[in-house]
Amino acid sequence: MTVDYQLAVEHEGDLPDNLRVQAIVNAVLVKVGMPKAELVVRVVDEAEILDLNQRYRNRESTTNVLSFPFDRLNGIEENYVGDVIICYPVAKTEASRQMVEFAWHFSHLLAHGILHLFGYDHKHDEEAELMENLEREILSSL
């Protein structure tokens, strides 16, 4: 497993360190059966997440996490699975509003984002239930 952990935002020193991010990523990868995956985890501000959401999702708003799965070319074997982008200010606000520890909320968003890289979604109730169950199992394993 290779994780490129990028901090592109001013923060309060409460973001997880590289070892913690790797542990979260590893827990998800073990669950989905792809322990040799490579990905980028980037923590950004509201301006960057807004730009990405507008450019790639045609949405005029900020969001907590975006996932960009790597589009594999036919016949090319690659361990790279994609990018997970987390918006620090949005995540901080959500954690406070939900009255949960920021570290827990960040872990949840990261696990959620990685699951999206592997095709998990929550557009329909059945998909959402499966994804939420996986997230709970992953977070409890940490």
NORGINOR-V658444 format. One record per backbone hydrogen bond with DSSP energy under -0.5 kcal/mol. NH is the residue of the N-H (numbers start at 1). CO is the residue of the C=O. If there is no record, write none. Layout:
# NORGINOR-V658444
[[NH | CO] [NH | CO]]
This chain:
# NORGINOR-V658444
[[2 | 37] [4 | 39] [5 | 3] [6 | 4] [6 | 41] [8 | 6] [8 | 43] [21 | 17] [22 | 18] [23 | 19] [24 | 20] [25 | 21] [26 | 22] [27 | 23] [28 | 24] [29 | 25] [30 | 26] [31 | 27] [32 | 28] [33 | 29] [33 | 30] [34 | 29] [37 | 34] [38 | 79] [39 | 2] [40 | 82] [41 | 4] [42 | 40] [42 | 84] [43 | 6] [44 | 42] [44 | 86] [49 | 45] [50 | 46] [51 | 47] [52 | 48] [53 | 49] [54 | 50] [55 | 51] [56 | 52] [57 | 52] [57 | 53] [58 | 54] [59 | 53] [61 | 59] [66 | 85] [68 | 83] [70 | 81] [72 | 70] [76 | 73] [77 | 75] [81 | 38] [82 | 38] [83 | 68] [84 | 40] [85 | 66] [86 | 42] [86 | 84] [87 | 64] [88 | 44] [88 | 86] [91 | 87] [92 | 88] [93 | 89] [94 | 90] [95 | 91] [96 | 92] [97 | 93] [98 | 94] [99 | 95] [99 | 96] [100 | 95] [105 | 101] [106 | 102] [107 | 103] [108 | 104] [109 | 105] [110 | 106] [111 | 107] [112 | 108] [113 | 109] [114 | 110] [115 | 111] [116 | 112] [117 | 113] [118 | 114] [118 | 115] [119 | 116] [120 | 115] [128 | 124] [129 | 125] [130 | 126] [131 | 127] [132 | 128] [133 | 129] [134 | 130] [135 | 131] [136 | 132] [137 | 133] [138 | 134] [139 | 135] [140 | 136] [141 | 137] [142 | 138] [142 | 139]]
